[in-house]
Amino acid sequence: MVNTQTAENTGSETGSETATAPVKLNVKGVSISYDGIPALSGVTLDIRENEIFGIIGPANAGKTSFLKALNRMNMFNTAMKVSGDIHFDGINIRNWRNVYALRSRIGVVFPLPVGLPMTVYENVALSPRLSGIKEKAELNVIVERCLTRAALWDEVKDRLDSLGSLLSGGQQQRLTIARALSQEPELLMLDEFSIAVDPVTTMRIEDVLKELRSEMTIILVTNLVQQARRLADRTAFFLDGSCVEIGETEDLFTGKVIDQRTQDYIEGRFG
Protein backbone atom coordinates (compact mmCIF):
# COMPACT_ATOMS: atom_id res chain seq x y z
CA MET A 1 0.00 0.00 0.00
CA VAL A 2 1.42 3.39 -0.96
CA ASN A 3 0.66 6.00 1.69
CA THR A 4 -0.94 9.22 0.57
CA GLN A 5 1.86 11.44 1.83
CA THR A 6 4.37 9.70 -0.41
CA ALA A 7 1.98 9.90 -3.33
CA GLU A 8 1.41 13.60 -2.74
CA ASN A 9 5.11 14.33 -2.67
CA THR A 10 5.56 12.48 -5.94
CA GLY A 11 2.93 14.65 -7.60
CA SER A 12 4.43 17.88 -6.27
CA GLU A 13 7.92 17.20 -7.61
CA THR A 14 6.97 17.39 -11.28
CA GLY A 15 7.38 21.15 -11.50
CA SER A 16 3.89 21.80 -12.88
CA GLU A 17 2.15 25.14 -12.50
CA THR A 18 -0.12 23.78 -9.80
CA ALA A 19 2.85 22.65 -7.72
CA THR A 20 3.65 26.30 -6.90
CA ALA A 21 0.06 27.50 -6.45
CA PRO A 22 -1.27 28.20 -2.93
CA VAL A 23 -3.06 25.35 -1.19
CA LYS A 24 -6.83 25.78 -1.27
CA LEU A 25 -7.77 22.62 0.57
CA ASN A 26 -5.60 20.66 2.97
CA VAL A 27 -6.79 17.23 4.05
CA LYS A 28 -4.88 15.39 6.76
CA GLY A 29 -5.64 11.92 8.08
CA VAL A 30 -9.32 11.97 7.16
CA SER A 31 -11.26 8.79 7.88
CA ILE A 32 -14.98 8.20 7.37
CA SER A 33 -17.27 5.49 8.70
CA TYR A 34 -20.99 4.69 8.62
CA ASP A 35 -22.36 3.09 11.79
CA GLY A 36 -18.81 2.13 12.63
CA ILE A 37 -18.09 0.49 9.26
CA PRO A 38 -15.07 2.16 7.60
CA ALA A 39 -15.64 3.81 4.22
CA LEU A 40 -12.40 5.79 3.92
CA SER A 41 -9.20 5.62 5.91
CA GLY A 42 -6.35 8.05 6.52
CA VAL A 43 -6.55 10.28 3.45
CA THR A 44 -3.93 13.03 3.33
CA LEU A 45 -3.63 15.37 0.35
CA ASP A 46 -3.49 18.99 -0.78
CA ILE A 47 -5.60 20.56 -3.50
CA ARG A 48 -4.30 23.81 -4.91
CA GLU A 49 -5.90 26.96 -6.18
CA ASN A 50 -7.07 26.98 -9.79
CA GLU A 51 -6.39 23.35 -10.49
CA ILE A 52 -8.71 20.61 -11.62
CA PHE A 53 -8.10 17.74 -9.24
CA GLY A 54 -9.39 14.40 -10.49
CA ILE A 55 -10.43 11.48 -8.30
CA ILE A 56 -10.85 8.11 -9.98
CA GLY A 57 -11.60 4.64 -8.69
CA PRO A 58 -14.23 1.89 -8.77
CA ALA A 59 -17.55 1.94 -6.93
CA ASN A 60 -17.37 1.87 -3.12
CA ALA A 61 -13.88 3.32 -3.09
CA GLY A 62 -14.94 6.21 -0.84
CA LYS A 63 -14.98 8.98 -3.46
CA THR A 64 -18.46 10.37 -2.78
CA SER A 65 -18.01 10.10 0.99
CA PHE A 66 -14.85 12.16 0.63
CA LEU A 67 -16.74 14.96 -1.14
CA LYS A 68 -19.48 14.91 1.49
CA ALA A 69 -16.89 15.33 4.23
CA LEU A 70 -15.39 18.36 2.47
CA ASN A 71 -18.80 20.06 2.49
CA ARG A 72 -19.73 18.93 6.04
CA MET A 73 -22.65 16.92 4.73
CA ASN A 74 -22.13 14.45 7.54
CA MET A 75 -24.29 16.89 9.53
CA PHE A 76 -27.28 15.41 7.69
CA ASN A 77 -26.37 11.79 8.42
CA THR A 78 -25.96 10.76 12.05
CA ALA A 79 -24.49 7.42 10.95
CA MET A 80 -21.62 9.17 9.13
CA LYS A 81 -18.59 9.94 11.29
CA VAL A 82 -15.61 11.95 10.06
CA SER A 83 -12.24 12.20 11.79
CA GLY A 84 -9.06 14.00 10.80
CA ASP A 85 -8.58 17.61 9.70
CA ILE A 86 -9.85 19.49 6.67
CA HIS A 87 -8.63 23.05 6.18
CA PHE A 88 -10.23 25.33 3.59
CA ASP A 89 -8.19 28.50 2.99
CA GLY A 90 -6.25 27.63 6.12
CA ILE A 91 -9.32 27.36 8.38
CA ASN A 92 -10.50 24.05 9.80
CA ILE A 93 -14.00 23.53 8.43
CA ARG A 94 -15.16 22.41 11.88
CA ASN A 95 -14.52 25.98 13.06
CA TRP A 96 -17.00 27.50 10.63
CA ARG A 97 -19.90 28.53 12.85
CA ASN A 98 -22.13 29.15 9.84
CA VAL A 99 -21.96 25.99 7.77
CA TYR A 100 -24.12 27.60 5.10
CA ALA A 101 -21.48 30.27 4.59
CA LEU A 102 -18.97 27.48 4.04
CA ARG A 103 -21.24 25.76 1.53
CA SER A 104 -21.73 29.02 -0.35
CA ARG A 105 -18.00 28.87 -1.10
CA ILE A 106 -17.96 25.14 -1.89
CA GLY A 107 -20.43 24.20 -4.62
CA VAL A 108 -21.27 20.55 -5.27
CA VAL A 109 -22.97 18.65 -8.08
CA PHE A 110 -23.91 15.02 -7.46
CA PRO A 111 -24.55 12.30 -10.09
CA LEU A 112 -28.35 12.54 -10.18
CA PRO A 113 -29.95 15.98 -10.51
CA VAL A 114 -31.79 17.42 -7.55
CA GLY A 115 -33.96 20.21 -8.90
CA LEU A 116 -35.65 22.65 -6.56
CA PRO A 117 -39.48 22.78 -6.89
CA MET A 118 -39.44 26.09 -8.72
CA THR A 119 -38.95 27.54 -12.19
CA VAL A 120 -35.76 27.22 -14.21
CA TYR A 121 -35.10 30.91 -13.58
CA GLU A 122 -35.62 30.70 -9.83
CA ASN A 123 -33.46 27.59 -9.53
CA VAL A 124 -30.50 29.69 -10.66
CA ALA A 125 -31.56 33.01 -9.12
CA LEU A 126 -32.19 31.64 -5.62
CA SER A 127 -28.62 31.76 -4.34
CA PRO A 128 -27.92 35.29 -5.65
CA ARG A 129 -31.21 36.44 -4.10
CA LEU A 130 -30.21 34.95 -0.74
CA SER A 131 -26.88 36.76 -0.96
CA GLY A 132 -28.71 40.07 -1.28
CA ILE A 133 -29.03 40.68 -5.01
CA LYS A 134 -32.52 42.01 -5.71
CA GLU A 135 -32.28 43.93 -8.98
CA LYS A 136 -34.03 42.02 -11.77
CA ALA A 137 -31.56 43.19 -14.40
CA GLU A 138 -28.60 41.91 -12.38
CA LEU A 139 -30.34 38.61 -11.69
CA ASN A 140 -31.09 38.25 -15.41
CA VAL A 141 -27.41 38.58 -16.24
CA ILE A 142 -26.43 36.00 -13.62
CA VAL A 143 -29.07 33.51 -14.74
CA GLU A 144 -28.08 33.77 -18.41
CA ARG A 145 -24.37 33.53 -17.63
CA CYS A 146 -24.73 30.45 -15.42
CA LEU A 147 -27.10 28.66 -17.79
CA THR A 148 -24.75 29.41 -20.68
CA ARG A 149 -21.78 28.03 -18.77
CA ALA A 150 -23.77 24.89 -18.04
CA ALA A 151 -24.49 24.49 -21.77
CA LEU A 152 -28.22 24.92 -21.16
CA TRP A 153 -29.17 28.49 -22.08
CA ASP A 154 -30.03 27.88 -25.73
CA GLU A 155 -32.39 25.06 -24.76
CA VAL A 156 -34.30 26.84 -21.99
CA LYS A 157 -34.11 30.58 -22.71
CA ASP A 158 -37.72 30.55 -23.97
CA ARG A 159 -39.10 28.64 -20.98
CA LEU A 160 -37.38 30.13 -17.97
CA ASP A 161 -40.75 30.31 -16.21
CA SER A 162 -41.37 26.56 -16.58
CA LEU A 163 -40.73 24.21 -13.70
CA GLY A 164 -37.18 22.88 -13.65
CA SER A 165 -38.60 19.44 -12.86
CA LEU A 166 -40.15 19.32 -16.33
CA LEU A 167 -36.75 19.34 -18.02
CA SER A 168 -35.17 16.12 -19.24
CA GLY A 169 -32.77 14.29 -16.95
CA GLY A 170 -29.71 15.65 -18.74
CA GLN A 171 -31.12 19.17 -18.70
CA GLN A 172 -31.88 18.92 -14.99
CA GLN A 173 -28.29 17.89 -14.36
CA ARG A 174 -27.05 20.93 -16.23
CA LEU A 175 -29.50 23.07 -14.28
CA THR A 176 -27.91 21.73 -11.10
CA ILE A 177 -24.51 22.79 -12.44
CA ALA A 178 -25.86 26.26 -13.28
CA ARG A 179 -27.31 26.55 -9.77
CA ALA A 180 -23.95 25.62 -8.24
CA LEU A 181 -22.19 28.22 -10.40
CA SER A 182 -24.67 30.91 -9.33
CA GLN A 183 -23.09 30.77 -5.86
CA GLU A 184 -19.81 31.89 -7.42
CA PRO A 185 -18.00 29.18 -5.45
CA GLU A 186 -14.28 29.15 -4.86
CA LEU A 187 -14.31 25.35 -4.95
CA LEU A 188 -16.61 23.38 -7.25
CA MET A 189 -16.98 19.64 -6.66
CA LEU A 190 -18.51 17.44 -9.34
CA ASP A 191 -19.37 13.81 -8.69
CA GLU A 192 -19.99 11.92 -11.94
CA PHE A 193 -21.64 14.97 -13.49
CA SER A 194 -21.91 13.32 -16.90
CA ILE A 195 -23.77 10.19 -15.80
CA ALA A 196 -27.10 11.56 -17.08
CA VAL A 197 -25.73 13.72 -19.87
CA ASP A 198 -25.22 12.77 -23.52
CA PRO A 199 -21.66 12.66 -24.93
CA VAL A 200 -21.96 15.87 -26.96
CA THR A 201 -23.20 17.88 -23.99
CA THR A 202 -20.58 16.25 -21.78
CA MET A 203 -17.85 17.61 -24.06
CA ARG A 204 -19.44 21.07 -23.96
CA ILE A 205 -19.45 21.04 -20.17
CA GLU A 206 -15.86 19.81 -20.13
CA ASP A 207 -14.90 22.86 -22.20
CA VAL A 208 -16.68 25.06 -19.64
CA LEU A 209 -14.77 23.41 -16.79
CA LYS A 210 -11.47 24.15 -18.54
CA GLU A 211 -12.47 27.82 -18.68
CA LEU A 212 -13.63 27.86 -15.05
CA ARG A 213 -10.21 26.59 -13.95
CA SER A 214 -8.90 30.17 -14.12
CA GLU A 215 -11.59 31.31 -11.66
CA MET A 216 -11.92 28.50 -9.14
CA THR A 217 -10.60 25.19 -7.91
CA ILE A 218 -12.42 22.10 -9.21
CA ILE A 219 -12.58 18.57 -7.81
CA LEU A 220 -13.77 16.11 -10.43
CA VAL A 221 -14.85 12.63 -9.32
CA THR A 222 -15.29 10.40 -12.34
CA ASN A 223 -15.42 6.73 -13.28
CA LEU A 224 -14.43 7.76 -16.82
CA VAL A 225 -10.67 7.61 -16.62
CA GLN A 226 -10.25 9.33 -19.99
CA GLN A 227 -12.36 12.23 -18.70
CA ALA A 228 -9.87 12.62 -15.88
CA ARG A 229 -7.05 12.55 -18.40
CA ARG A 230 -8.71 15.26 -20.51
CA LEU A 231 -9.43 17.59 -17.61
CA ALA A 232 -7.41 17.01 -14.47
CA ASP A 233 -4.06 18.57 -13.64
CA ARG A 234 -3.47 15.97 -10.96
CA THR A 235 -5.39 12.80 -10.21
CA ALA A 236 -5.87 10.66 -7.11
CA PHE A 237 -6.71 6.96 -7.30
CA PHE A 238 -9.06 5.70 -4.57
CA LEU A 239 -9.50 1.98 -3.93
CA ASP A 240 -11.19 0.05 -1.11
CA GLY A 241 -11.46 3.11 1.10
CA SER A 242 -7.89 4.31 0.67
CA CYS A 243 -6.13 6.89 -1.45
CA VAL A 244 -3.60 4.66 -3.17
CA GLU A 245 -1.76 7.23 -5.25
CA ILE A 246 -1.70 10.87 -6.33
CA GLY A 247 0.24 12.22 -9.28
CA GLU A 248 0.34 14.48 -12.27
CA THR A 249 -2.43 13.13 -14.48
CA GLU A 250 -0.36 12.64 -17.59
CA ASP A 251 2.29 10.81 -15.57
CA LEU A 252 -0.30 8.33 -14.32
CA PHE A 253 -1.58 7.75 -17.84
CA THR A 254 1.87 7.23 -19.28
CA GLY A 255 2.89 4.54 -16.81
CA LYS A 256 4.77 6.67 -14.27
CA VAL A 257 2.94 5.15 -11.33
CA ILE A 258 4.08 4.01 -7.91
CA ASP A 259 1.46 1.32 -7.32
CA GLN A 260 0.68 -1.33 -9.93
CA ARG A 261 -3.00 -1.21 -8.97
CA THR A 262 -3.20 2.33 -10.31
CA GLN A 263 -1.98 1.22 -13.72
CA ASP A 264 -4.22 -1.85 -13.68
CA TYR A 265 -7.26 0.33 -13.03
CA ILE A 266 -6.37 2.95 -15.64
CA GLU A 267 -5.81 0.22 -18.23
CA GLY A 268 -9.16 -1.38 -17.43
CA ARG A 269 -7.98 -4.60 -15.81
CA PHE A 270 -10.57 -4.15 -13.05
CA GLY A 271 -13.25 -1.72 -11.92
N, C-alpha and C positions, 0 to 999 in steps of 0.2 A: 504494500500500500504506500503510495507516495503522499506525504503529508502536504497540506495546502500551503504551508509557509514556503516549503521548497519550491512548489509549483509556482507560487507568486513571484518568488525571486527570479526564477527562470524567465518568466514573462517580462519582467522589468529590465532585464539585461540586454534586450534586443536593440535599444536605442531608438525606439519609435517615438513619435510625437507624444503619444499618450503617456509614455514613461516619465516625462518631465512635467506633465500637467498636475495641478493640485488635486489632492484626494477629495472626492465628493462624498464617498461613502466608505467607511472603514468598518469591517466586520471581523470580530475576533472571538473565536471559540464558540460560535453559535451552534446550539443543539436544540432540536425540536422534538417533542413527543406528543402523542395523543392518548390520553388515558394511560399514561405510563409506557406506551409502546413507542420506541424510538422511530422517528421519521427522517431525522437528519442529525449528524454528529460532528461536532468540532470543526465547523467551517470557518476559515480565516482567509480573508481576501480584501483587497482594496479596489474600488471602482473610481476612476478619475473623471474629472470634469470634461465634458464634451467628447466623450468616447461612447461608442456603441459596444456594450459588453454582452457577449453571447453566452447563454447557458444551454448546453445540450445534454442529452441523456435519455435513457428509456423511461417508460412509465414507472411510477413509484420510486423514482430516484430522489425525490425531495425537492424538486425544482419549484413547484407551486407553493409549497409550504415555506420555502425560503422567501419568496416574494411577499407572502402574507406577513411574515415576521418583520420585513423591512417597513411595512406600512401599518404595523401594530394591529393587524386584523385579528390577532389572537384574542383581542378584547371581546370579540363577538362569539368566541368558542371557548367555553370553560374547560373543555377537554384538552385544548391545545396549550402546551407549556413551552415557553421559550427561555433559554438560558444563554449566557454570554453577552457580549457588548456589541451594539450597533451605533456608530456615530455618524450623524448626517451633518455635514459642514462643521465637524468638530464637536457637536453636541450629542450626548447620549439620548437616543430617542425616548428613553424612559423618563427623561427629565422634561419633556415637553408637557406642560400642564394642559394645554389645549391641543388634543390629538387631531382635531379637525383642522387646525392651522398647519400641523405637520402634513396632513393628507392633501391640503391645498397645494403643497409644494412637491408632493410625490403622487403623480397620476398613475393609474393602473388600468389596464385593459385585460380582461380575462377571456378565455377561449370562446365562451358562449355569450352572446350579447345580452345585456341587462338594460333594457330601455325603461326610462321613467314613464309613468302613465300621463304623458302630456304631449303636446305637439312637437314636431321636428324642431321648430324654432325654439321652443321653450326648453327642450332637452339641452340645447347648446347654450342658451342665454341664461340658464339658471345660475350657474356658478358666477358669471360676471355680475349678475343682479345681486347675489348674496355678498359679493365683495364691495358693493356700493355703487355700481354703474347703473344709472337710471335712464340716461338719455337714449331714446329710441334709435337715433342715427348712429350713435356709438355702438349700441348693441347689434345693429344691422351689420356694421362692418365686421365685428367680431364673429358673428354667426356665419357670414359668407366666407371669411378667411378660414375658419376652422373646418367648415364643411368642404371647402376647396382642398385644404391640406389632407383631408381624409378621403379624397377622391370621390366625393358624394354630391357636391354642389350641383353639377349639371343634371343630375338625376332627380333632385328634390326641390330645386329652386322655385318650381311652380306649385308646390304643395307643402310649403313650410307650415301651413296651418293644419295639416293632417296629423293624425296621431302617429307617433314614431313606431308604435307597435304594429301598424299596418304595412310597414316596409318589409321587404324580403329579409331573410336571415342574414345574407351578406351585407345588405344595406344597413340593417340594425347594428351589425358589428362595426361598420364604418361610422355610424352615428355615435357609438360608444367611444370610438377613437376621437371624433370631433369634440365630444363632451369633455374628454380628458384634456384635450389641448386647450379648451376654453379656460381652464384653470391657470394657464400659462405656467405649467409645472417646471421645476428645475430638474427633476428626475422623472422620466416616463418609463414605466415598466409594462412590457407587453408579454402576455403569456399565450403563445400559440394563436396570435391574432388572425392568422390566415386560415384557420381550421374551417371557417364557414364562408370563405371568400374565394371566388373563382381565380384562376391563375393570372388572368390579365389584370384584374383589380389588385391582386397581391403584388404584382410588379410595380403598379402605380404607387401603392402605399410604400413599398420599399424605397422608391425614388424619393418620396416625401421624407422618410426617416433619414435618408442620407443628408437631405437639406437641413432637417431639424438638428442634426448632430452639432451644427455650429452654434445652436442656441441652448441646448440642454444635454444632459447625460441620459442615455437610453440603456435599459437592460432588456435584452431580447431573449426570452425563453422559447426555444423551438425544437421540435422533433425533426425538422427538415435541416439536415446538416449542411446542405448546400446553401440554404438561406443564411445560416450563420456565416458561411464562407463569404457570401456576397456582401454581408452587411457589417459584421462585427470586427472591431479592431483587435480585441482579445476575446478568447473563448474559454469558458470553464466546462469541464466534463464532470457531471454528477452521475454517480452509480451507487445503488444500494444504500442511499442515505449518507454518502460521503462525497466530498469534492476531491476527485481523484487527481485532477491536473488542471492547471491554468497556463495558457501561453498565448503568444501572438497567433492570431487565427491562421495566417498563412503558414506559419511554422507547423502547426498541428496538422494541416492538410497536406503538407509536403513531407510528412514522415519524421519531423523533428520532435518526437514525443519522448516523454520520460517513461510512461507506463504503457505496456503493450495493449492493455485493455482500451486505452484511448484510440489507438490506431484500429483495433478490431471493430470498435463501434463506428468510427468514421467510415470505414470501408465496408460496413454493412454485414459483418460476420455475426452480429447479434443485435437485439433491440428492435 
